[in-house]
């Protein structure tokens, strides 16, 4: 079984970007390696923004999902 790389003893361990996105409900395990690489390079500010947008989308989930089913579109 593999896990996240261990942090050095000098820095406190912080969750990886991928782990934070997964915990927020984004299906990072379904992404390509290239897409995962892009996400791994997000700055802390970009990650915060992405998680905020995800949270707001989730708050209106049923409405967005209904429109997506009607229009046949997808966001993530």
Beta strands, then each sheet from edge to edge (+ up, - down):
end
